Amino acid sequence: MPDLSTQKKLAAKVLGVGVSRIKIDPSRIEDVEAALRREDIRRLIKEGAIIVEPERRNSRGRWRIRHERKKKGRRRGPGSRKGAKGARTDPKRVWVNTIRKIRRYLRWLRDHEVIDRKTYRRLYMLAKGGMFKCLADLKRHLQELGIQVR
């Protein structure tokens, strides 16, 4: 097999691509070997003796499979997480949602006369101070006070 590295380099320069993308037709090797000028190379490119391979890119097949699984909720365990706990869920949003739920429930209890206004105000202030971690915590507290809740 003759050394065609010079011709490949010339073709790469003419076409503005990398040497690895230049391919030579095996049946036209003699013609390419004789070509030593840019002009000859351009002619061989036009004739199809020298061809440029298309760019290779990273396959997205594996990414698509992984993406579908993530959409279903897989691959999101503790080993895959980067960043602090507060970076994934904003602690303020968590607090806002929790306190809203507790206050809504306290309002419901007051409106349905399960608790009186004084008890409502006391429990409201305790909730504001962060005494109840969640709604279930508030319900446990109410049971300790002897207030029947459902």
C-alpha positions in Angstrom: 0.0 0.0 0.0 1.6 3.3 -1.0 2.0 6.2 1.4 -0.7 8.7 0.7 -0.3 10.9 3.8 0.9 13.9 1.7 -2.2 13.7 -0.5 -4.4 13.3 2.5 -2.9 16.3 4.2 -3.3 18.4 1.0 -6.9 17.2 0.6 -7.6 18.1 4.3 -6.2 21.6 3.8 -8.2 22.1 0.6 -11.5 20.9 2.1 -10.9 22.5 5.6 -11.4 19.3 7.5 -9.2 17.0 9.6 -7.0 14.4 8.0 -8.9 11.5 9.7 -12.0 12.4 7.8 -10.3 12.1 4.3 -11.0 8.7 2.6 -9.5 7.5 -0.7 -11.4 5.3 -3.1 -9.3 2.0 -3.2 -9.8 1.6 -7.0 -8.3 5.0 -7.7 -5.2 4.8 -5.5 -2.8 5.2 -8.5 -4.5 8.4 -9.6 -4.3 9.8 -6.0 -0.6 8.8 -5.7 0.2 10.8 -8.8 -1.5 13.9 -7.5 1.0 16.2 -5.9 -0.6 19.6 -6.4 -3.6 21.2 -4.9 -5.1 21.5 -8.4 -4.8 17.7 -8.9 -6.4 17.1 -5.5 -9.3 19.4 -6.3 -9.9 17.5 -9.5 -9.9 14.2 -7.7 -12.3 15.5 -5.1 -14.7 16.6 -7.9 -14.3 13.1 -9.6 -15.1 11.4 -6.3 -11.7 9.6 -5.8 -11.2 11.5 -2.6 -14.2 11.7 -0.3 -14.9 13.4 3.1 -16.5 11.3 5.8 -19.3 12.9 7.7 -18.6 14.3 11.2 -19.0 11.8 13.9 -20.9 12.9 17.0 -21.6 11.3 20.3 -24.5 8.9 20.2 -27.5 10.2 22.1 -29.1 6.7 22.4 -27.9 6.0 25.9 -28.9 9.6 26.9 -32.4 9.0 25.7 -32.8 5.8 27.6 -31.5 7.5 30.8 -33.7 10.5 30.3 -36.8 8.4 29.9 -35.9 6.6 33.1 -35.4 9.9 35.0 -38.8 11.1 33.8 -40.3 8.0 35.4 -38.5 8.9 38.6 -35.7 6.4 38.4 -32.0 7.2 38.9 -32.7 9.9 41.4 -31.5 8.2 44.6 -29.1 9.7 47.2 -26.1 8.5 45.2 -27.1 10.6 42.2 -27.7 13.8 44.0 -25.3 16.7 43.9 -25.5 19.8 46.0 -26.9 20.3 49.5 -30.4 19.3 50.5 -31.5 23.0 50.4 -30.2 23.3 46.8 -32.7 20.8 45.5 -35.7 22.0 47.4 -35.9 25.5 48.7 -36.3 25.3 52.5 -38.4 28.5 52.5 -40.9 26.9 50.0 -41.2 23.8 52.2 -41.9 26.0 55.2 -44.5 28.1 53.4 -46.4 25.1 52.2 -46.3 23.5 55.7 -47.5 26.6 57.5 -50.2 27.2 55.0 -51.6 23.7 55.5 -51.5 24.1 59.3 -53.2 27.5 59.2 -55.8 26.2 56.8 -56.6 23.4 59.2 -56.7 25.7 62.3 -59.1 28.0 60.4 -61.3 25.0 59.6 -61.3 23.9 63.3 -62.3 27.4 64.4 -65.0 27.8 61.8 -66.5 24.4 62.6 -66.4 25.3 66.3 -64.1 22.4 67.3 -61.8 25.0 69.0 -62.7 28.4 70.4 -61.1 31.7 69.2 -58.7 31.8 72.2 -57.4 28.3 71.5 -57.2 29.1 67.8 -55.0 32.2 68.5 -52.7 30.3 70.9 -52.2 27.4 68.4 -51.8 29.9 65.6 -48.9 31.6 67.4 -47.3 28.2 68.3 -47.5 27.2 64.6 -45.9 30.5 63.7 -43.1 29.9 66.1 -42.4 26.5 64.5 -43.7 24.2 67.2 -45.4 21.9 64.8 -43.2 20.1 62.3 -46.2 19.1 60.2 -50.0 18.8 60.3 -49.8 15.4 61.9 -47.7 16.9 64.7 -50.5 19.5 65.3 -53.1 16.8 65.4 -51.1 14.9 68.0 -50.8 18.1 70.1 -54.6 18.6 69.9 -55.2 15.0 71.1 -52.9 15.7 74.1 -55.0 18.7 74.9 -58.1 16.5 74.7 -59.6 18.0 71.6 -61.2 15.4 69.3 -59.9 15.7 65.7 -60.4 13.6 62.7 
